[in-house]
């Protein structure tokens, strides 16, 4: 196995001689970084002494190891005195510490490879879970070198002050991924890593169209978007995106009924969309496990990302699992899986959801949290729940308790980190595009 006995000895010598080296090594290194068992025991003993505010020197270290019965196993007093006399270690102990970390990472890669091999030989029916576990093992090794160092409150407050100054100067008041709708962003303050956002609506109201609008707006704001469509093909999604971007009717795009003067609009819209970092997966019958594995690859190394799933009820349960007693139980399990995925990937995950059709039988027909279809734990798992409400007919729009024609109420029904409210959006059915209504002007 990868190891360097001389480097291990040098680091231990520096820790015995220099208090600064001791403290830095206790923060930057772990016992597993030492391959030789005796050196690992000495490092652990130094850590225990330091934790107990006791002196860390050869004599004190020998006394502690003698009390635990480990002194002779690590080489006895002569070996500790030899460590304490190696003053040359102070010149290059930092480089030697890097060697220890490098070799430890290589050993972890070897161990992960062996575990992945064993997992592949004894794989369950759902190979997607095997792939996901293998990726997590590899990423856990690579994340070994990305350590989160502690920060003093003074440093954190200074960073916060600077961030607030930059945001105030730019007029930006949101964190994370922005939706592109000022009224919505001012209430949600951006979609943040680890959040599960559920968007529910009756069939035909436009939840997919809104998701695609969100997809483009988020990408235009600098986010990498992983869009998983379980209902429409990639080509259908591309048609909708082009229709909304070029402001040309969707039916005209689908039928290629393009007038000569519209081609420049299409060319410009195509160029604009092509520059956005949007990745589309239209695999039917996919599972949460498969989406998590794919999204991890899509967004790995990206500074800001978002996952959009269209839609939750079309997700399949993991292959090989016994079918749950009810579909509601299965959806609840998948809902929890989506929340775990958001925290695991540290990105916001937007999941579209159908509403129960009973909402049409209720007076007023305004959707409520309880209308989430096969809700189970969807409401509990979600950090934000958005319900879209739109009048479906002219007669419905004329009623006082219903939204005006082509106006979609963006109902923030649950918001763990902000207020509940309703933001009106205008839906342009021809191009399936949503625009925010300016409520400050009567016109």
SULRAMO-V311888 format. One record per pair of residues at least 6 apart in sequence whose ideal C-beta (glycine too) atoms are under 8 Angstrom apart, sorted by the first residue. I is the first residue (numbers start at 0). J is the second residue. D is the distance in Angstrom with one decimal. If there is no record, write none. Layout:
BEGIN
i->[I	I]
j->[J	J]
d->[D	D]
END
This chain:
BEGIN
i->[0	0	0	1	1	1	1	1	1	2	2	2	2	3	3	3	3	4	4	5	6	6	6	6	7	7	7	7	7	7	8	8	8	8	9	9	9	9	9	10	10	10	10	10	10	10	11	11	11	11	11	12	12	12	12	12	12	13	13	13	13	13	13	13	14	14	14	14	14	14	14	14	15	15	15	15	15	15	15	15	15	16	16	16	16	16	17	17	18	20	20	21	21	21	22	23	24	24	25	25	25	26	26	27	27	27	28	28	28	28	29	30	30	30	30	31	31	32	32	32	32	33	33	33	34	34	34	37	37	37	37	38	40	40	40	40	41	41	41	41	41	44	44	44	44	44	45	45	47	48	48	48	48	48	49	53	53	56	57	57	57	57	57	60	61	61	61	64	64	64	70	73	88	100	100	103	104	104	104	107	107	108	108	111	111	111	111	114	115	115	115	118	118	118	119	119	122	123	123	124	124	125	125	125	125	125	125	127	127	127	127	127	127	128	128	130	131	131	131	131	131	134	134	134	138	138	166	172	172	172	173	173	173	173	173	174	174	174	175	175	175	175	175	175	175	175	176	176	176	176	176	176	176	176	176	176	177	177	177	177	177	177	178	178	178	178	178	178	179	179	179	179	179	179	179	180	180	180	180	180	180	181	182	182	182	183	183	183	183	186	186	186	186	186	186	187	187	187	187	187	188	188	190	190	190	190	190	190	191	191	192	192	192	192	192	193	193	193	193	193	193	194	194	194	194	194	195	195	195	195	195	195	195	195	195	195	195	196	196	196	196	196	196	196	196	196	197	197	197	197	197	197	197	197	197	197	197	197	198	198	198	198	198	198	198	198	198	198	199	199	199	199	199	199	199	199	199	199	199	199	199	200	200	200	200	200	200	200	200	200	201	201	201	201	201	201	201	202	203	204	204	204	204	204	205	205	205	205	205	205	206	206	206	206	206	207	207	207	207	207	207	208	208	208	208	208	208	209	209	209	209	210	210	210	210	210	211	211	211	211	211	212	212	212	213	213	214	214	214	214	214	215	215	215	215	215	215	217	217	218	218	218	218	219	221	221	222	222	222	222	223	223	223	223	223	223	223	223	224	224	224	224	224	224	224	224	225	225	225	225	225	225	225	225	225	225	226	226	226	226	226	226	226	227	227	227	227	227	227	227	227	227	227	227	228	228	228	228	228	229	229	229	229	229	229	229	229	229	229	230	230	230	231	231	231	232	233	233	236	236	237	238	238	238	239	239	240	241	241	241	241	241	241	242	242	242	242	242	242	242	242	243	243	243	244	244	244	245	245	245	245	245	245	245	246	246	246	246	247	247	247	247	247	248	248	249	249	249	250	251	251	257	276	278	280	280	282	284	284	285	285	286	286	286	286	286	286	287	287	287	287	287	287	288	288	290	290	290	290	291	291	291	291	294	294	294	294	295	295	297	298	298	298	298	304	304	305	305	305	305	306	306	306	306	306	306	306	307	307	307	308	308	308	308	308	308	309	310	310	310	310	311	311	311	311	311	311	311	311	311	312	312	312	312	312	314	314	316	316	316	316	316	322	323	323	326	327	327	327	328	330	330	330	330	331	331	331	331	334	334	334	334	334	334	335	335	337	337	337	338	338	338	340	341	341	352	352	352	353	354	354	354	354	354	355	355	355	357	358	358	358	358	362	363	363	364	364	364	365	365	365	365	366	366	366	366	366	367	367	368	368	368	368	368	368	369	370	371	371	371	378	378	381	382	382	382	382	383	383	383	383	384	384	384	384	385	385	385	385	386	386	387	387	387	387	388	388	388	388	389	389	389	389	389	389	390	390	390	390	390	390	390	393	395	396	396	396	402	402	405	405	405	405	406	406	406	406	406	407	407	407	407	407	408	408	408	408	409	409	409	409	410	411	411	411	411	411	411	412	413	422	423	423	423	424	424	424	424	425	425	425	425	426	426	427	427]
j->[34	106	109	34	101	102	105	106	109	34	35	102	106	95	98	99	102	35	38	95	95	96	98	99	33	34	35	38	95	99	38	82	85	88	85	88	91	92	95	24	28	88	92	95	96	99	38	41	42	45	82	82	83	85	86	88	92	20	21	24	88	89	92	95	20	21	24	25	42	45	55	92	21	45	55	56	57	60	79	82	83	83	85	86	88	89	89	92	55	89	92	45	49	55	49	93	92	96	45	46	49	148	149	96	100	146	42	96	99	100	103	39	42	43	46	39	103	99	100	102	103	39	42	99	102	103	106	72	73	74	78	73	64	69	72	73	60	64	73	79	82	60	63	64	67	69	55	60	63	54	55	59	60	63	55	59	63	83	76	79	80	82	83	79	70	76	79	70	73	79	76	79	95	143	144	143	140	143	144	140	143	137	140	136	137	139	140	136	133	136	137	129	132	133	129	133	129	129	319	318	319	286	288	317	318	319	320	286	288	289	292	317	318	288	317	292	288	289	291	292	295	292	295	296	295	299	172	184	185	188	184	185	187	188	189	188	189	191	188	189	190	191	192	194	303	347	189	190	191	217	220	222	303	304	305	347	184	189	190	216	217	220	184	187	190	213	216	217	212	213	215	216	217	219	220	216	409	422	424	433	435	435	409	422	435	409	411	422	435	411	414	417	418	420	422	383	411	414	416	417	416	417	196	217	305	347	349	383	347	416	341	344	345	346	347	341	342	345	346	347	382	341	347	348	382	383	334	337	338	341	347	348	350	380	381	382	383	347	348	349	350	381	382	383	384	385	311	349	350	351	352	371	377	378	381	383	384	385	206	209	210	349	350	351	352	385	386	387	206	351	352	353	354	366	370	371	372	384	385	386	387	206	351	353	354	366	386	387	388	389	353	354	356	358	359	366	391	353	391	387	388	389	391	407	387	389	407	426	431	433	309	310	351	352	387	230	231	239	309	310	351	239	243	426	431	432	433	387	407	424	433	226	307	309	349	351	236	239	240	243	431	243	432	433	307	349	224	226	240	277	307	240	243	244	272	275	277	224	305	224	275	276	277	275	302	303	276	303	304	305	276	278	297	298	301	303	304	305	275	276	277	278	304	305	306	307	278	280	293	294	297	298	304	305	306	307	236	277	278	279	280	307	309	280	281	282	285	290	293	294	306	307	308	309	236	279	280	281	309	281	282	283	284	285	308	309	310	313	314	309	310	313	239	281	309	281	279	281	279	281	279	249	252	253	249	431	272	247	252	265	268	269	272	248	249	251	252	429	430	431	432	430	431	432	268	271	272	252	261	264	265	267	268	430	264	427	430	432	257	261	264	265	430	429	430	429	430	431	256	257	261	265	301	297	290	293	289	313	315	314	315	314	315	316	317	318	333	314	317	333	336	337	340	317	336	306	308	314	340	336	340	343	344	306	340	344	346	343	344	304	304	306	344	346	344	346	346	347	348	349	340	341	344	346	347	348	349	348	349	351	314	337	348	349	350	351	351	350	351	352	353	330	333	334	337	350	351	352	353	377	330	352	353	372	373	330	333	322	323	329	332	333	329	329	332	373	373	374	375	375	373	374	375	377	373	375	376	377	350	375	376	377	380	381	376	380	348	350	380	348	380	381	348	347	348	371	372	377	372	366	370	371	372	386	370	371	372	370	364	366	367	370	400	400	401	388	395	401	388	400	408	410	386	387	388	410	412	386	412	374	378	384	386	412	413	378	386	377	378	384	384	413	413	413	414	415	416	411	413	414	415	411	412	413	414	409	410	411	412	410	412	407	408	409	410	402	407	408	410	402	405	406	407	408	426	396	398	401	402	403	404	406	404	401	402	403	404	408	423	425	426	427	428	423	424	425	426	436	423	424	425	426	433	421	422	423	424	421	422	423	424	421	417	418	419	420	421	422	419	419	435	435	436	438	433	434	435	436	433	434	435	436	432	433	433	434]
d->[6.4	5.3	6.8	7.8	7.7	4.1	4.1	5.7	7.9	3.9	7.1	5.6	7.9	7.8	5.2	7.2	6.0	5.9	7.8	8.0	4.1	8.0	4.3	5.8	5.4	7.1	5.9	4.5	8.0	6.3	7.1	6.7	7.3	7.9	7.0	4.3	7.0	5.9	4.4	6.2	7.3	7.4	5.6	5.2	5.4	6.2	6.1	5.7	6.7	7.7	5.3	4.7	7.0	3.8	8.0	3.8	7.6	4.0	7.9	7.3	4.4	5.6	3.5	7.9	5.4	4.4	5.3	7.9	7.7	5.8	7.2	8.0	7.6	7.6	6.7	6.6	6.3	7.2	7.8	5.4	4.8	6.6	7.7	6.4	6.9	6.1	5.9	7.9	7.9	7.1	5.5	6.8	6.6	5.8	7.7	8.0	7.7	6.2	7.4	5.7	6.1	7.6	7.7	6.2	7.6	7.4	7.3	6.2	6.4	7.1	7.9	5.0	5.6	5.3	7.8	7.7	6.0	4.5	5.9	7.9	4.4	4.1	5.5	6.8	6.8	7.7	7.0	6.4	4.1	5.9	7.8	7.8	7.3	5.4	6.9	5.2	7.1	7.6	5.5	7.6	7.7	5.9	5.4	5.5	7.5	7.3	5.3	6.7	7.0	7.2	5.0	6.4	6.8	5.8	5.8	6.2	7.6	7.0	7.5	4.4	5.4	7.0	4.2	5.7	5.9	5.1	5.3	4.1	6.1	8.0	7.2	7.7	7.5	7.7	7.2	7.5	6.3	5.4	6.5	4.7	6.4	7.8	5.3	4.3	6.1	7.5	5.5	6.1	4.6	6.1	7.9	5.7	6.3	6.7	6.5	7.9	4.9	7.1	5.7	5.6	3.1	7.7	7.1	5.1	4.1	4.7	7.5	6.2	5.1	4.4	6.4	7.6	7.1	5.2	6.5	5.4	5.3	7.7	6.0	4.2	7.9	5.9	6.0	7.4	7.3	7.6	6.4	7.8	6.8	7.0	4.7	7.6	7.7	5.1	3.7	6.1	4.4	6.0	8.0	3.7	5.2	3.9	6.7	8.0	7.4	6.5	6.1	4.4	7.7	5.0	6.9	4.7	6.2	7.9	4.8	5.7	5.2	5.6	7.7	7.0	6.9	4.8	5.6	7.1	7.0	5.6	5.9	7.1	7.4	7.2	7.7	2.6	7.1	6.9	6.6	7.4	7.8	7.1	7.0	7.7	4.9	6.5	8.0	4.3	5.5	6.2	8.0	5.3	7.7	6.0	7.2	5.6	6.0	5.3	7.0	6.5	7.3	6.8	8.0	6.0	7.0	6.0	6.1	7.9	6.5	3.8	7.3	7.8	6.0	7.9	7.5	7.8	4.1	5.3	6.4	5.2	4.7	5.9	7.8	7.6	8.0	6.1	4.6	7.4	4.3	6.4	7.9	5.6	4.6	5.0	7.9	5.5	6.8	5.7	5.0	5.5	7.7	6.0	7.0	4.6	7.2	6.8	6.7	4.5	7.8	6.9	7.5	7.8	5.4	7.8	5.4	7.1	5.9	8.0	4.3	7.2	4.9	7.0	5.4	6.6	6.7	6.4	7.5	5.2	6.9	4.6	7.9	6.8	7.1	7.5	4.5	7.0	5.1	6.7	7.0	5.3	7.8	6.9	7.1	5.2	7.3	4.0	7.9	7.7	6.2	7.3	6.8	3.8	7.6	7.9	7.7	5.2	7.4	6.3	7.0	7.2	7.9	6.8	6.5	5.1	7.2	4.9	7.5	7.0	6.5	6.7	6.4	5.8	7.0	7.3	7.9	7.2	4.9	8.0	5.7	7.0	7.1	7.8	5.6	7.6	6.8	6.8	7.6	7.5	4.1	7.4	6.8	6.4	7.8	7.9	5.6	7.8	5.5	5.6	6.7	5.7	6.8	5.5	5.9	6.8	7.4	6.5	6.3	5.0	6.9	6.8	5.2	5.5	7.7	6.0	5.9	6.5	7.2	6.9	7.3	6.6	7.4	5.6	5.3	5.0	3.8	5.7	5.1	6.3	7.8	6.0	7.7	4.7	6.1	5.3	4.6	7.5	7.3	5.7	4.2	6.8	4.5	7.5	7.6	6.7	4.6	6.8	7.3	5.5	8.0	6.6	5.3	7.3	7.3	4.8	4.4	5.9	6.8	7.3	4.8	7.2	7.3	6.3	6.8	4.9	7.2	4.9	7.4	5.0	7.9	7.8	6.8	5.4	7.7	7.8	7.2	6.9	4.9	6.9	5.8	6.5	7.2	4.7	5.0	7.7	7.9	6.3	7.5	6.5	7.4	6.4	6.6	3.9	6.7	5.9	6.5	6.1	7.9	7.0	7.4	5.2	5.2	4.9	5.8	7.4	8.0	6.6	5.0	5.8	6.4	5.5	5.8	7.7	5.8	6.8	5.7	6.7	6.8	6.7	4.3	7.9	4.8	7.9	4.8	6.0	7.8	5.1	5.6	4.1	3.9	6.2	5.6	7.9	7.5	4.6	5.3	7.5	3.7	7.7	7.1	7.9	5.3	7.3	7.5	5.8	6.4	6.9	6.5	4.3	6.4	6.9	6.5	5.6	7.5	6.5	7.9	6.7	7.9	5.1	8.0	6.1	7.4	8.0	4.7	6.8	6.5	6.5	5.2	6.9	5.3	7.1	7.9	6.1	7.8	5.2	3.7	6.0	6.5	5.8	7.2	7.3	6.6	7.9	7.1	7.6	4.5	6.8	7.1	5.0	7.1	6.0	7.7	8.0	6.1	7.7	3.8	7.5	6.5	6.1	7.5	4.5	5.8	5.2	7.6	6.8	7.4	7.7	7.1	5.9	7.4	4.5	7.0	7.8	4.6	7.8	7.3	7.1	7.0	7.0	4.6	6.7	4.9	7.1	3.7	6.1	6.6	6.7	6.7	7.0	7.4	4.7	6.5	4.7	7.9	7.3	6.5	6.7	5.4	6.2	6.5	7.9	5.0	7.0	7.1	5.0	7.1	7.1	7.5	4.5	6.9	5.5	4.4	7.3	4.8	6.5	4.3	7.7	5.4	7.0	7.9	2.9	4.3	7.2	7.8	6.4	5.2	4.7	4.7	7.8	6.1	5.8	5.6	5.5	7.1	7.9	4.3	7.7	5.9	6.6	4.2	5.6	6.5	6.4	4.3	5.5	4.4	6.4	5.7	7.4	5.0	7.5	5.0	7.1	5.9	5.3	7.6	4.7	8.0	4.8	7.6	7.7	7.8	6.9	5.7	7.6	7.9	7.5	4.3	7.8	5.6	6.9	7.9	7.5	7.1	7.9	5.2	6.1	7.7	5.1	6.4	7.9	7.5	5.1	6.1	7.5	6.5	6.9	6.3	7.8	7.9	4.8	7.3	7.2	6.2	5.4	7.0	7.8	4.7	3.9	8.0	6.4	6.7	6.2	7.0	4.2	5.1	5.6	7.3	6.5	7.3	6.1	6.8	4.3	5.9	5.8	7.8	7.0	4.3	7.2	6.4	3.8	7.7	4.7	5.3	7.3	6.4	7.7	6.4	5.2	6.9	5.7	4.0	5.1	7.4	6.0	5.2	7.4	6.8	5.4	7.2	6.0	7.3	6.7	7.4	4.7	7.5	4.9	6.7	5.2	7.7	6.0	7.8	6.7	4.2	7.1	5.4	5.3	7.8	7.4	5.2	5.2	7.2	7.4	6.7	7.4	7.2	7.8	4.2	6.8	4.7	6.8	5.8	6.4	7.0	5.0	7.4	5.3	7.7	5.7	7.5	6.8]
END
